[in-house]
């Protein structure tokens, strides 16, 4: 059953964020991630407001976790530290 990353991000330094954007795709490719939604056009109705929103599909929950904890994504997270606020949640998909 598929699983998803739901990510919300507010970038504080767009120039430095390019380093994260150069590294993160390596992890997503390794784990066959499929981007379903990505953008800034969104309306936060409850909770903390973020600027960017991303929905990423993985084959299963373990793949989603493994991607997050991978060496490749760890490097990307390090590049993102202190230049962006992020909230990432991994959630199981629903059975048909």
PDB file of N, CA, C and O in Angstrom, chain B, residues numbered from 101:
ATOM      1  N   UNK B 101       0.842  -1.174   0.000  1.00  0.00           N
ATOM      2  CA  UNK B 101       0.000   0.000   0.000  1.00  0.00           C
ATOM      3  C   UNK B 101       0.892   1.243   0.000  1.00  0.00           C
ATOM      4  O   UNK B 101       1.886   1.303   0.723  1.00  0.00           O
ATOM      5  N   UNK B 102       0.536   2.210  -0.797  1.00  0.00           N
ATOM      6  CA  UNK B 102       1.320   3.442  -0.913  1.00  0.00           C
ATOM      7  C   UNK B 102       1.353   4.204   0.413  1.00  0.00           C
ATOM      8  O   UNK B 102       0.484   4.043   1.270  1.00  0.00           O
ATOM      9  N   UNK B 103       2.371   5.028   0.548  1.00  0.00           N
ATOM     10  CA  UNK B 103       2.506   5.934   1.689  1.00  0.00           C
ATOM     11  C   UNK B 103       2.959   7.283   1.147  1.00  0.00           C
ATOM     12  O   UNK B 103       3.454   7.378   0.024  1.00  0.00           O
ATOM     13  N   UNK B 104       2.786   8.309   1.944  1.00  0.00           N
ATOM     14  CA  UNK B 104       3.006   9.677   1.461  1.00  0.00           C
ATOM     15  C   UNK B 104       3.794  10.513   2.452  1.00  0.00           C
ATOM     16  O   UNK B 104       3.650  10.388   3.668  1.00  0.00           O
ATOM     17  N   UNK B 105       4.631  11.371   1.888  1.00  0.00           N
ATOM     18  CA  UNK B 105       5.199  12.474   2.658  1.00  0.00           C
ATOM     19  C   UNK B 105       4.271  13.654   2.437  1.00  0.00           C
ATOM     20  O   UNK B 105       3.913  13.972   1.304  1.00  0.00           O
ATOM     21  N   UNK B 106       3.891  14.290   3.512  1.00  0.00           N
ATOM     22  CA  UNK B 106       3.189  15.565   3.438  1.00  0.00           C
ATOM     23  C   UNK B 106       4.153  16.576   4.048  1.00  0.00           C
ATOM     24  O   UNK B 106       4.444  16.528   5.243  1.00  0.00           O
ATOM     25  N   UNK B 107       4.638  17.480   3.225  1.00  0.00           N
ATOM     26  CA  UNK B 107       5.656  18.424   3.684  1.00  0.00           C
ATOM     27  C   UNK B 107       5.181  19.856   3.514  1.00  0.00           C
ATOM     28  O   UNK B 107       4.567  20.216   2.509  1.00  0.00           O
ATOM     29  N   UNK B 108       5.481  20.659   4.521  1.00  0.00           N
ATOM     30  CA  UNK B 108       5.177  22.092   4.502  1.00  0.00           C
ATOM     31  C   UNK B 108       6.488  22.807   4.821  1.00  0.00           C
ATOM     32  O   UNK B 108       7.184  22.447   5.771  1.00  0.00           O
ATOM     33  N   UNK B 109       6.815  23.812   4.029  1.00  0.00           N
ATOM     34  CA  UNK B 109       8.119  24.465   4.165  1.00  0.00           C
ATOM     35  C   UNK B 109       7.981  25.977   3.998  1.00  0.00           C
ATOM     36  O   UNK B 109       7.237  26.461   3.145  1.00  0.00           O
ATOM     37  N   UNK B 110       8.707  26.699   4.823  1.00  0.00           N
ATOM     38  CA  UNK B 110       8.872  28.138   4.638  1.00  0.00           C
ATOM     39  C   UNK B 110      10.367  28.395   4.486  1.00  0.00           C
ATOM     40  O   UNK B 110      11.143  28.169   5.415  1.00  0.00           O
ATOM     41  N   UNK B 111      10.754  28.861   3.328  1.00  0.00           N
ATOM     42  CA  UNK B 111      12.159  29.119   3.014  1.00  0.00           C
ATOM     43  C   UNK B 111      12.520  30.516   3.497  1.00  0.00           C
ATOM     44  O   UNK B 111      11.823  31.488   3.204  1.00  0.00           O
ATOM     45  N   UNK B 112      13.619  30.604   4.243  1.00  0.00           N
ATOM     46  CA  UNK B 112      14.089  31.897   4.757  1.00  0.00           C
ATOM     47  C   UNK B 112      15.220  32.475   3.916  1.00  0.00           C
ATOM     48  O   UNK B 112      15.456  33.683   3.934  1.00  0.00           O
ATOM     49  N   UNK B 113      15.922  31.614   3.177  1.00  0.00           N
ATOM     50  CA  UNK B 113      17.033  32.057   2.329  1.00  0.00           C
ATOM     51  C   UNK B 113      16.960  31.279   1.010  1.00  0.00           C
ATOM     52  O   UNK B 113      17.453  30.155   0.914  1.00  0.00           O
ATOM     53  N   UNK B 114      16.352  31.879   0.020  1.00  0.00           N
ATOM     54  CA  UNK B 114      16.120  31.194  -1.264  1.00  0.00           C
ATOM     55  C   UNK B 114      17.419  30.785  -1.945  1.00  0.00           C
ATOM     56  O   UNK B 114      17.488  29.722  -2.562  1.00  0.00           O
ATOM     57  N   UNK B 115      18.434  31.611  -1.840  1.00  0.00           N
ATOM     58  CA  UNK B 115      19.718  31.299  -2.488  1.00  0.00           C
ATOM     59  C   UNK B 115      20.336  30.047  -1.870  1.00  0.00           C
ATOM     60  O   UNK B 115      20.763  29.149  -2.595  1.00  0.00           O
ATOM     61  N   UNK B 116      20.387  29.978  -0.552  1.00  0.00           N
ATOM     62  CA  UNK B 116      20.959  28.821   0.130  1.00  0.00           C
ATOM     63  C   UNK B 116      20.084  27.569  -0.024  1.00  0.00           C
ATOM     64  O   UNK B 116      20.592  26.447  -0.007  1.00  0.00           O
ATOM     65  N   UNK B 117      18.788  27.765  -0.172  1.00  0.00           N
ATOM     66  CA  UNK B 117      17.854  26.641  -0.329  1.00  0.00           C
ATOM     67  C   UNK B 117      18.138  25.858  -1.615  1.00  0.00           C
ATOM     68  O   UNK B 117      17.775  24.688  -1.729  1.00  0.00           O
ATOM     69  N   UNK B 118      18.780  26.504  -2.565  1.00  0.00           N
ATOM     70  CA  UNK B 118      19.147  25.818  -3.811  1.00  0.00           C
ATOM     71  C   UNK B 118      20.065  24.634  -3.538  1.00  0.00           C
ATOM     72  O   UNK B 118      20.058  23.660  -4.291  1.00  0.00           O
ATOM     73  N   UNK B 119      20.859  24.707  -2.466  1.00  0.00           N
ATOM     74  CA  UNK B 119      21.724  23.586  -2.103  1.00  0.00           C
ATOM     75  C   UNK B 119      20.882  22.362  -1.723  1.00  0.00           C
ATOM     76  O   UNK B 119      21.187  21.240  -2.129  1.00  0.00           O
ATOM     77  N   UNK B 120      19.826  22.590  -0.944  1.00  0.00           N
ATOM     78  CA  UNK B 120      18.900  21.507  -0.594  1.00  0.00           C
ATOM     79  C   UNK B 120      18.262  20.944  -1.857  1.00  0.00           C
ATOM     80  O   UNK B 120      18.188  19.727  -2.031  1.00  0.00           O
ATOM     81  N   UNK B 121      17.801  21.825  -2.735  1.00  0.00           N
ATOM     82  CA  UNK B 121      17.119  21.406  -3.962  1.00  0.00           C
ATOM     83  C   UNK B 121      18.055  20.625  -4.900  1.00  0.00           C
ATOM     84  O   UNK B 121      17.587  19.838  -5.722  1.00  0.00           O
ATOM     85  N   UNK B 122      19.339  20.833  -4.783  1.00  0.00           N
ATOM     86  CA  UNK B 122      20.293  20.081  -5.595  1.00  0.00           C
ATOM     87  C   UNK B 122      20.535  18.682  -5.023  1.00  0.00           C
ATOM     88  O   UNK B 122      20.848  17.754  -5.768  1.00  0.00           O
ATOM     89  N   UNK B 123      20.392  18.531  -3.718  1.00  0.00           N
ATOM     90  CA  UNK B 123      20.692  17.256  -3.061  1.00  0.00           C
ATOM     91  C   UNK B 123      19.475  16.340  -2.896  1.00  0.00           C
ATOM     92  O   UNK B 123      19.590  15.130  -3.090  1.00  0.00           O
ATOM     93  N   UNK B 124      18.335  16.888  -2.546  1.00  0.00           N
ATOM     94  CA  UNK B 124      17.157  16.080  -2.212  1.00  0.00           C
ATOM     95  C   UNK B 124      16.713  15.140  -3.339  1.00  0.00           C
ATOM     96  O   UNK B 124      16.328  14.008  -3.047  1.00  0.00           O
ATOM     97  N   UNK B 125      16.748  15.549  -4.594  1.00  0.00           N
ATOM     98  CA  UNK B 125      16.284  14.640  -5.650  1.00  0.00           C
ATOM     99  C   UNK B 125      17.016  13.305  -5.708  1.00  0.00           C
ATOM    100  O   UNK B 125      16.459  12.318  -6.188  1.00  0.00           O
ATOM    101  N   UNK B 126      18.253  13.258  -5.226  1.00  0.00           N
ATOM    102  CA  UNK B 126      18.993  11.999  -5.215  1.00  0.00           C
ATOM    103  C   UNK B 126      18.280  10.961  -4.351  1.00  0.00           C
ATOM    104  O   UNK B 126      18.181   9.795  -4.734  1.00  0.00           O
ATOM    105  N   UNK B 127      17.785  11.379  -3.193  1.00  0.00           N
ATOM    106  CA  UNK B 127      17.053  10.467  -2.308  1.00  0.00           C
ATOM    107  C   UNK B 127      15.713  10.082  -2.921  1.00  0.00           C
ATOM    108  O   UNK B 127      15.325   8.914  -2.889  1.00  0.00           O
ATOM    109  N   UNK B 128      15.012  11.055  -3.476  1.00  0.00           N
ATOM    110  CA  UNK B 128      13.697  10.770  -4.050  1.00  0.00           C
ATOM    111  C   UNK B 128      13.806   9.799  -5.230  1.00  0.00           C
ATOM    112  O   UNK B 128      12.958   8.922  -5.396  1.00  0.00           O
ATOM    113  N   UNK B 129      14.832   9.955  -6.030  1.00  0.00           N
ATOM    114  CA  UNK B 129      15.028   9.049  -7.165  1.00  0.00           C
ATOM    115  C   UNK B 129      15.350   7.640  -6.671  1.00  0.00           C
ATOM    116  O   UNK B 129      14.816   6.659  -7.188  1.00  0.00           O
ATOM    117  N   UNK B 130      16.218   7.543  -5.678  1.00  0.00           N
ATOM    118  CA  UNK B 130      16.616   6.243  -5.131  1.00  0.00           C
ATOM    119  C   UNK B 130      15.413   5.452  -4.627  1.00  0.00           C
ATOM    120  O   UNK B 130      15.378   4.229  -4.756  1.00  0.00           O
ATOM    121  N   UNK B 131      14.428   6.142  -4.054  1.00  0.00           N
ATOM    122  CA  UNK B 131      13.256   5.481  -3.466  1.00  0.00           C
ATOM    123  C   UNK B 131      12.011   5.588  -4.349  1.00  0.00           C
ATOM    124  O   UNK B 131      10.889   5.390  -3.882  1.00  0.00           O
ATOM    125  N   UNK B 132      12.222   5.900  -5.617  1.00  0.00           N
ATOM    126  CA  UNK B 132      11.132   5.945  -6.609  1.00  0.00           C
ATOM    127  C   UNK B 132       9.953   6.811  -6.167  1.00  0.00           C
ATOM    128  O   UNK B 132       8.793   6.440  -6.346  1.00  0.00           O
ATOM    129  N   UNK B 133      10.264   7.952  -5.596  1.00  0.00           N
ATOM    130  CA  UNK B 133       9.228   8.873  -5.133  1.00  0.00           C
ATOM    131  C   UNK B 133       8.518   9.513  -6.327  1.00  0.00           C
ATOM    132  O   UNK B 133       9.121   9.781  -7.366  1.00  0.00           O
ATOM    133  N   UNK B 134       7.242   9.743  -6.147  1.00  0.00           N
ATOM    134  CA  UNK B 134       6.439  10.389  -7.187  1.00  0.00           C
ATOM    135  C   UNK B 134       5.798  11.645  -6.585  1.00  0.00           C
ATOM    136  O   UNK B 134       5.022  11.561  -5.633  1.00  0.00           O
ATOM    137  N   UNK B 135       6.130  12.793  -7.146  1.00  0.00           N
ATOM    138  CA  UNK B 135       5.567  14.048  -6.659  1.00  0.00           C
ATOM    139  C   UNK B 135       4.140  14.196  -7.194  1.00  0.00           C
ATOM    140  O   UNK B 135       3.917  14.187  -8.404  1.00  0.00           O
ATOM    141  N   UNK B 136       3.187  14.330  -6.284  1.00  0.00           N
ATOM    142  CA  UNK B 136       1.780  14.472  -6.654  1.00  0.00           C
ATOM    143  C   UNK B 136       1.317  15.924  -6.602  1.00  0.00           C
ATOM    144  O   UNK B 136       0.430  16.329  -7.353  1.00  0.00           O
ATOM    145  N   UNK B 137       1.920  16.695  -5.718  1.00  0.00           N
ATOM    146  CA  UNK B 137       1.582  18.123  -5.602  1.00  0.00           C
ATOM    147  C   UNK B 137       2.804  18.852  -5.057  1.00  0.00           C
ATOM    148  O   UNK B 137       3.510  18.353  -4.181  1.00  0.00           O
ATOM    149  N   UNK B 138       3.033  20.045  -5.601  1.00  0.00           N
ATOM    150  CA  UNK B 138       4.145  20.865  -5.107  1.00  0.00           C
ATOM    151  C   UNK B 138       3.875  22.291  -5.530  1.00  0.00           C
ATOM    152  O   UNK B 138       3.725  22.574  -6.719  1.00  0.00           O
ATOM    153  N   UNK B 139       3.812  23.189  -4.565  1.00  0.00           N
ATOM    154  CA  UNK B 139       3.602  24.569  -4.941  1.00  0.00           C
ATOM    155  C   UNK B 139       3.328  25.475  -3.764  1.00  0.00           C
ATOM    156  O   UNK B 139       3.331  25.060  -2.605  1.00  0.00           O
ATOM    157  N   UNK B 140       3.090  26.725  -4.104  1.00  0.00           N
ATOM    158  CA  UNK B 140       2.836  27.756  -3.106  1.00  0.00           C
ATOM    159  C   UNK B 140       1.382  28.208  -3.104  1.00  0.00           C
ATOM    160  O   UNK B 140       0.942  28.872  -2.166  1.00  0.00           O
ATOM    161  N   UNK B 141       0.633  27.855  -4.143  1.00  0.00           N
ATOM    162  CA  UNK B 141      -0.767  28.255  -4.186  1.00  0.00           C
ATOM    163  C   UNK B 141      -1.560  27.325  -3.270  1.00  0.00           C
ATOM    164  O   UNK B 141      -1.908  26.206  -3.645  1.00  0.00           O
ATOM    165  N   UNK B 142      -1.833  27.810  -2.074  1.00  0.00           N
ATOM    166  CA  UNK B 142      -2.528  27.025  -1.060  1.00  0.00           C
ATOM    167  C   UNK B 142      -3.099  27.985  -0.029  1.00  0.00           C
ATOM    168  O   UNK B 142      -2.637  29.119   0.103  1.00  0.00           O
ATOM    169  N   UNK B 143      -4.082  27.533   0.683  1.00  0.00           N
ATOM    170  CA  UNK B 143      -4.678  28.340   1.739  1.00  0.00           C
ATOM    171  C   UNK B 143      -4.689  27.528   3.027  1.00  0.00           C
ATOM    172  O   UNK B 143      -5.334  26.483   3.105  1.00  0.00           O
ATOM    173  N   UNK B 144      -3.979  28.009   4.025  1.00  0.00           N
ATOM    174  CA  UNK B 144      -3.943  27.351   5.318  1.00  0.00           C
ATOM    175  C   UNK B 144      -5.178  27.775   6.105  1.00  0.00           C
ATOM    176  O   UNK B 144      -5.354  28.954   6.412  1.00  0.00           O
ATOM    177  N   UNK B 145      -6.021  26.819   6.424  1.00  0.00           N
ATOM    178  CA  UNK B 145      -7.265  27.117   7.126  1.00  0.00           C
ATOM    179  C   UNK B 145      -7.150  26.937   8.635  1.00  0.00           C
ATOM    180  O   UNK B 145      -7.886  27.562   9.397  1.00  0.00           O
ATOM    181  N   UNK B 146      -6.226  26.082   9.064  1.00  0.00           N
ATOM    182  CA  UNK B 146      -5.977  25.876  10.495  1.00  0.00           C
ATOM    183  C   UNK B 146      -4.504  25.556  10.687  1.00  0.00           C
ATOM    184  O   UNK B 146      -3.866  24.985   9.803  1.00  0.00           O
ATOM    185  N   UNK B 147      -3.974  25.920  11.825  1.00  0.00           N
ATOM    186  CA  UNK B 147      -2.595  25.568  12.159  1.00  0.00           C
ATOM    187  C   UNK B 147      -1.585  26.558  11.623  1.00  0.00           C
ATOM    188  O   UNK B 147      -1.926  27.605  11.072  1.00  0.00           O
ATOM    189  N   UNK B 148      -0.319  26.184  11.807  1.00  0.00           N
ATOM    190  CA  UNK B 148       0.792  27.033  11.386  1.00  0.00           C
ATOM    191  C   UNK B 148       0.789  27.209   9.876  1.00  0.00           C
ATOM    192  O   UNK B 148       0.521  26.266   9.131  1.00  0.00           O
ATOM    193  N   UNK B 149       1.085  28.403   9.440  1.00  0.00           N
ATOM    194  CA  UNK B 149       1.097  28.710   8.010  1.00  0.00           C
ATOM    195  C   UNK B 149       2.506  28.528   7.451  1.00  0.00           C
ATOM    196  O   UNK B 149       3.473  29.069   7.987  1.00  0.00           O
ATOM    197  N   UNK B 150       2.610  27.759   6.368  1.00  0.00           N
ATOM    198  CA  UNK B 150       3.849  27.568   5.637  1.00  0.00           C
ATOM    199  C   UNK B 150       3.650  28.100   4.225  1.00  0.00           C
ATOM    200  O   UNK B 150       2.516  28.298   3.789  1.00  0.00           O
ATOM    201  N   UNK B 151       4.731  28.329   3.518  1.00  0.00           N
ATOM    202  CA  UNK B 151       4.665  28.902   2.170  1.00  0.00           C
ATOM    203  C   UNK B 151       4.580  27.829   1.081  1.00  0.00           C
ATOM    204  O   UNK B 151       3.764  27.939   0.166  1.00  0.00           O
ATOM    205  N   UNK B 152       5.419  26.793   1.179  1.00  0.00           N
ATOM    206  CA  UNK B 152       5.453  25.735   0.153  1.00  0.00           C
ATOM    207  C   UNK B 152       4.807  24.468   0.717  1.00  0.00           C
ATOM    208  O   UNK B 152       4.877  24.198   1.916  1.00  0.00           O
ATOM    209  N   UNK B 153       4.180  23.699  -0.171  1.00  0.00           N
ATOM    210  CA  UNK B 153       3.511  22.471   0.234  1.00  0.00           C
ATOM    211  C   UNK B 153       3.821  21.392  -0.792  1.00  0.00           C
ATOM    212  O   UNK B 153       3.808  21.643  -1.997  1.00  0.00           O
ATOM    213  N   UNK B 154       4.105  20.170  -0.294  1.00  0.00           N
ATOM    214  CA  UNK B 154       4.516  19.090  -1.172  1.00  0.00           C
ATOM    215  C   UNK B 154       3.842  17.791  -0.728  1.00  0.00           C
ATOM    216  O   UNK B 154       3.755  17.499   0.465  1.00  0.00           O
ATOM    217  N   UNK B 155       3.371  17.027  -1.698  1.00  0.00           N
ATOM    218  CA  UNK B 155       2.808  15.703  -1.451  1.00  0.00           C
ATOM    219  C   UNK B 155       3.576  14.727  -2.329  1.00  0.00           C
ATOM    220  O   UNK B 155       3.573  14.844  -3.555  1.00  0.00           O
ATOM    221  N   UNK B 156       4.238  13.756  -1.687  1.00  0.00           N
ATOM    222  CA  UNK B 156       5.096  12.809  -2.391  1.00  0.00           C
ATOM    223  C   UNK B 156       4.627  11.390  -2.094  1.00  0.00           C
ATOM    224  O   UNK B 156       4.415  11.024  -0.938  1.00  0.00           O
ATOM    225  N   UNK B 157       4.470  10.599  -3.146  1.00  0.00           N
ATOM    226  CA  UNK B 157       4.013   9.219  -2.987  1.00  0.00           C
ATOM    227  C   UNK B 157       5.192   8.247  -3.049  1.00  0.00           C
ATOM    228  O   UNK B 157       6.106   8.401  -3.859  1.00  0.00           O
ATOM    229  N   UNK B 158       5.144   7.247  -2.176  1.00  0.00           N
ATOM    230  CA  UNK B 158       6.118   6.154  -2.152  1.00  0.00           C
ATOM    231  C   UNK B 158       5.369   4.840  -2.271  1.00  0.00           C
ATOM    232  O   UNK B 158       4.168   4.786  -2.009  1.00  0.00           O
ATOM    233  N   UNK B 159       6.058   3.788  -2.660  1.00  0.00           N
ATOM    234  CA  UNK B 159       5.422   2.486  -2.849  1.00  0.00           C
ATOM    235  C   UNK B 159       4.805   1.960  -1.558  1.00  0.00           C
ATOM    236  O   UNK B 159       3.767   1.299  -1.580  1.00  0.00           O
ATOM    237  N   UNK B 160       5.458   2.260  -0.426  1.00  0.00           N
ATOM    238  CA  UNK B 160       4.967   1.768   0.864  1.00  0.00           C
ATOM    239  C   UNK B 160       5.550   2.621   1.992  1.00  0.00           C
ATOM    240  O   UNK B 160       6.426   3.459   1.777  1.00  0.00           O
ATOM    241  N   UNK B 161       5.042   2.384   3.182  1.00  0.00           N
ATOM    242  CA  UNK B 161       5.431   3.166   4.355  1.00  0.00           C
ATOM    243  C   UNK B 161       6.930   3.044   4.638  1.00  0.00           C
ATOM    244  O   UNK B 161       7.592   4.041   4.928  1.00  0.00           O
ATOM    245  N   UNK B 162       7.469   1.809   4.553  1.00  0.00           N
ATOM    246  CA  UNK B 162       8.882   1.606   4.848  1.00  0.00           C
ATOM    247  C   UNK B 162       9.773   2.364   3.867  1.00  0.00           C
ATOM    248  O   UNK B 162      10.792   2.924   4.272  1.00  0.00           O
ATOM    249  N   UNK B 163       9.413   2.392   2.599  1.00  0.00           N
ATOM    250  CA  UNK B 163      10.190   3.145   1.611  1.00  0.00           C
ATOM    251  C   UNK B 163      10.197   4.639   1.929  1.00  0.00           C
ATOM    252  O   UNK B 163      11.218   5.310   1.780  1.00  0.00           O
ATOM    253  N   UNK B 164       9.052   5.149   2.368  1.00  0.00           N
ATOM    254  CA  UNK B 164       8.963   6.567   2.738  1.00  0.00           C
ATOM    255  C   UNK B 164       9.873   6.865   3.927  1.00  0.00           C
ATOM    256  O   UNK B 164      10.587   7.868   3.932  1.00  0.00           O
ATOM    257  N   UNK B 165       9.845   5.995   4.928  1.00  0.00           N
ATOM    258  CA  UNK B 165      10.729   6.168   6.089  1.00  0.00           C
ATOM    259  C   UNK B 165      12.197   6.034   5.693  1.00  0.00           C
ATOM    260  O   UNK B 165      13.040   6.834   6.102  1.00  0.00           O
ATOM    261  N   UNK B 166      12.487   5.012   4.894  1.00  0.00           N
ATOM    262  CA  UNK B 166      13.877   4.790   4.486  1.00  0.00           C
ATOM    263  C   UNK B 166      14.422   5.980   3.706  1.00  0.00           C
ATOM    264  O   UNK B 166      15.586   6.348   3.865  1.00  0.00           O
ATOM    265  N   UNK B 167      13.596   6.575   2.872  1.00  0.00           N
ATOM    266  CA  UNK B 167      14.027   7.751   2.127  1.00  0.00           C
ATOM    267  C   UNK B 167      14.388   8.876   3.091  1.00  0.00           C
ATOM    268  O   UNK B 167      15.447   9.491   2.968  1.00  0.00           O
ATOM    269  N   UNK B 168      13.506   9.142   4.046  1.00  0.00           N
ATOM    270  CA  UNK B 168      13.756  10.229   4.994  1.00  0.00           C
ATOM    271  C   UNK B 168      15.054  10.003   5.772  1.00  0.00           C
ATOM    272  O   UNK B 168      15.817  10.940   6.007  1.00  0.00           O
ATOM    273  N   UNK B 169      15.293   8.766   6.164  1.00  0.00           N
ATOM    274  CA  UNK B 169      16.463   8.447   6.987  1.00  0.00           C
ATOM    275  C   UNK B 169      17.700   8.075   6.171  1.00  0.00           C
ATOM    276  O   UNK B 169      18.727   7.707   6.741  1.00  0.00           O
ATOM    277  N   UNK B 170      17.616   8.167   4.859  1.00  0.00           N
ATOM    278  CA  UNK B 170      18.738   7.797   3.995  1.00  0.00           C
ATOM    279  C   UNK B 170      19.895   8.781   4.114  1.00  0.00           C
ATOM    280  O   UNK B 170      19.724   9.928   4.527  1.00  0.00           O
ATOM    281  N   UNK B 171      21.067   8.302   3.743  1.00  0.00           N
ATOM    282  CA  UNK B 171      22.255   9.158   3.721  1.00  0.00           C
ATOM    283  C   UNK B 171      22.047  10.328   2.761  1.00  0.00           C
ATOM    284  O   UNK B 171      22.452  11.456   3.043  1.00  0.00           O
ATOM    285  N   UNK B 172      21.409  10.044   1.624  1.00  0.00           N
ATOM    286  CA  UNK B 172      21.179  11.082   0.625  1.00  0.00           C
ATOM    287  C   UNK B 172      20.290  12.198   1.173  1.00  0.00           C
ATOM    288  O   UNK B 172      20.590  13.379   1.002  1.00  0.00           O
ATOM    289  N   UNK B 173      19.202  11.818   1.828  1.00  0.00           N
ATOM    290  CA  UNK B 173      18.302  12.854   2.344  1.00  0.00           C
ATOM    291  C   UNK B 173      18.887  13.532   3.583  1.00  0.00           C
ATOM    292  O   UNK B 173      18.606  14.702   3.840  1.00  0.00           O
ATOM    293  N   UNK B 174      19.687  12.812   4.339  1.00  0.00           N
ATOM    294  CA  UNK B 174      20.355  13.416   5.493  1.00  0.00           C
ATOM    295  C   UNK B 174      21.232  14.592   5.049  1.00  0.00           C
ATOM    296  O   UNK B 174      21.272  15.626   5.716  1.00  0.00           O
ATOM    297  N   UNK B 175      21.926  14.433   3.934  1.00  0.00           N
ATOM    298  CA  UNK B 175      22.746  15.525   3.393  1.00  0.00           C
ATOM    299  C   UNK B 175      21.865  16.705   2.989  1.00  0.00           C
ATOM    300  O   UNK B 175      22.220  17.861   3.222  1.00  0.00           O
ATOM    301  N   UNK B 176      20.730  16.414   2.391  1.00  0.00           N
ATOM    302  CA  UNK B 176      19.804  17.479   1.998  1.00  0.00           C
ATOM    303  C   UNK B 176      19.261  18.201   3.230  1.00  0.00           C
ATOM    304  O   UNK B 176      19.194  19.430   3.250  1.00  0.00           O
ATOM    305  N   UNK B 177      18.872  17.440   4.260  1.00  0.00           N
ATOM    306  CA  UNK B 177      18.365  18.062   5.496  1.00  0.00           C
ATOM    307  C   UNK B 177      19.415  18.979   6.115  1.00  0.00           C
ATOM    308  O   UNK B 177      19.096  20.066   6.595  1.00  0.00           O
ATOM    309  N   UNK B 178      20.655  18.536   6.100  1.00  0.00           N
ATOM    310  CA  UNK B 178      21.745  19.360   6.640  1.00  0.00           C
ATOM    311  C   UNK B 178      21.855  20.663   5.856  1.00  0.00           C
ATOM    312  O   UNK B 178      22.058  21.725   6.445  1.00  0.00           O
ATOM    313  N   UNK B 179      21.723  20.590   4.546  1.00  0.00           N
ATOM    314  CA  UNK B 179      21.787  21.790   3.706  1.00  0.00           C
ATOM    315  C   UNK B 179      20.599  22.718   3.968  1.00  0.00           C
ATOM    316  O   UNK B 179      20.704  23.929   3.775  1.00  0.00           O
ATOM    317  N   UNK B 180      19.473  22.154   4.405  1.00  0.00           N
ATOM    318  CA  UNK B 180      18.267  22.940   4.662  1.00  0.00           C
ATOM    319  C   UNK B 180      18.254  23.558   6.059  1.00  0.00           C
ATOM    320  O   UNK B 180      17.525  24.519   6.307  1.00  0.00           O
ATOM    321  N   UNK B 181      19.047  23.018   6.958  1.00  0.00           N
ATOM    322  CA  UNK B 181      19.057  23.479   8.352  1.00  0.00           C
ATOM    323  C   UNK B 181      19.322  24.981   8.432  1.00  0.00           C
ATOM    324  O   UNK B 181      20.216  25.499   7.763  1.00  0.00           O
ATOM    325  N   UNK B 182      18.552  25.659   9.239  1.00  0.00           N
ATOM    326  CA  UNK B 182      18.687  27.085   9.528  1.00  0.00           C
ATOM    327  C   UNK B 182      18.324  28.020   8.365  1.00  0.00           C
ATOM    328  O   UNK B 182      18.407  29.239   8.507  1.00  0.00           O
ATOM    329  N   UNK B 183      17.925  27.459   7.223  1.00  0.00           N
ATOM    330  CA  UNK B 183      17.526  28.325   6.107  1.00  0.00           C
ATOM    331  C   UNK B 183      16.066  28.111   5.711  1.00  0.00           C
ATOM    332  O   UNK B 183      15.531  28.817   4.856  1.00  0.00           O
ATOM    333  N   UNK B 184      15.427  27.115   6.355  1.00  0.00           N
ATOM    334  CA  UNK B 184      14.017  26.847   6.073  1.00  0.00           C
ATOM    335  C   UNK B 184      13.382  26.161   7.277  1.00  0.00           C
ATOM    336  O   UNK B 184      14.020  25.356   7.954  1.00  0.00           O
ATOM    337  N   UNK B 185      12.137  26.484   7.530  1.00  0.00           N
ATOM    338  CA  UNK B 185      11.350  25.775   8.534  1.00  0.00           C
ATOM    339  C   UNK B 185      10.533  24.727   7.795  1.00  0.00           C
ATOM    340  O   UNK B 185       9.932  25.019   6.761  1.00  0.00           O
ATOM    341  N   UNK B 186      10.507  23.507   8.323  1.00  0.00           N
ATOM    342  CA  UNK B 186       9.790  22.441   7.634  1.00  0.00           C
ATOM    343  C   UNK B 186       9.010  21.590   8.619  1.00  0.00           C
ATOM    344  O   UNK B 186       9.411  21.419   9.770  1.00  0.00           O
ATOM    345  N   UNK B 187       7.896  21.062   8.152  1.00  0.00           N
ATOM    346  CA  UNK B 187       7.128  20.057   8.872  1.00  0.00           C
ATOM    347  C   UNK B 187       6.875  18.934   7.873  1.00  0.00           C
ATOM    348  O   UNK B 187       6.248  19.149   6.836  1.00  0.00           O
ATOM    349  N   UNK B 188       7.362  17.742   8.186  1.00  0.00           N
ATOM    350  CA  UNK B 188       7.200  16.597   7.295  1.00  0.00           C
ATOM    351  C   UNK B 188       6.504  15.488   8.067  1.00  0.00           C
ATOM    352  O   UNK B 188       6.928  15.117   9.162  1.00  0.00           O
ATOM    353  N   UNK B 189       5.446  14.970   7.496  1.00  0.00           N
ATOM    354  CA  UNK B 189       4.704  13.870   8.083  1.00  0.00           C
ATOM    355  C   UNK B 189       4.658  12.747   7.065  1.00  0.00           C
ATOM    356  O   UNK B 189       4.436  12.982   5.878  1.00  0.00           O
ATOM    357  N   UNK B 190       4.870  11.522   7.536  1.00  0.00           N
ATOM    358  CA  UNK B 190       4.724  10.338   6.680  1.00  0.00           C
ATOM    359  C   UNK B 190       3.439   9.644   7.104  1.00  0.00           C
ATOM    360  O   UNK B 190       3.214   9.384   8.286  1.00  0.00           O
ATOM    361  N   UNK B 191       2.604   9.350   6.119  1.00  0.00           N
ATOM    362  CA  UNK B 191       1.307   8.740   6.415  1.00  0.00           C
ATOM    363  C   UNK B 191       1.041   7.594   5.448  1.00  0.00           C
ATOM    364  O   UNK B 191       1.373   7.665   4.265  1.00  0.00           O
ATOM    365  N   UNK B 192       0.435   6.535   5.980  1.00  0.00           N
ATOM    366  CA  UNK B 192       0.015   5.400   5.156  1.00  0.00           C
ATOM    367  C   UNK B 192      -1.148   5.802   4.264  1.00  0.00           C
ATOM    368  O   UNK B 192      -2.001   6.596   4.663  1.00  0.00           O
ATOM    369  N   UNK B 193      -1.179   5.255   3.064  1.00  0.00           N
ATOM    370  CA  UNK B 193      -2.322   5.444   2.200  1.00  0.00           C
ATOM    371  C   UNK B 193      -3.478   4.567   2.683  1.00  0.00           C
ATOM    372  O   UNK B 193      -3.336   3.801   3.636  1.00  0.00           O
ATOM    373  N   UNK B 194      -4.591   4.687   2.030  1.00  0.00           N
ATOM    374  CA  UNK B 194      -5.773   3.921   2.402  1.00  0.00           C
ATOM    375  C   UNK B 194      -5.948   2.743   1.441  1.00  0.00           C
ATOM    376  O   UNK B 194      -5.716   2.865   0.238  1.00  0.00           O
ATOM    377  N   UNK B 195      -6.355   1.624   1.985  1.00  0.00           N
ATOM    378  CA  UNK B 195      -6.637   0.453   1.145  1.00  0.00           C
ATOM    379  C   UNK B 195      -7.865   0.732   0.308  1.00  0.00           C
ATOM    380  O   UNK B 195      -8.831   1.339   0.772  1.00  0.00           O
ATOM    381  N   UNK B 196      -7.813   0.266  -0.973  1.00  0.00           N
ATOM    382  CA  UNK B 196      -8.858   0.483  -1.946  1.00  0.00           C
ATOM    383  C   UNK B 196     -10.230   0.287  -1.435  1.00  0.00           C
ATOM    384  O   UNK B 196     -11.195   0.446  -2.182  1.00  0.00           O
TER     385      UNK B 196
END
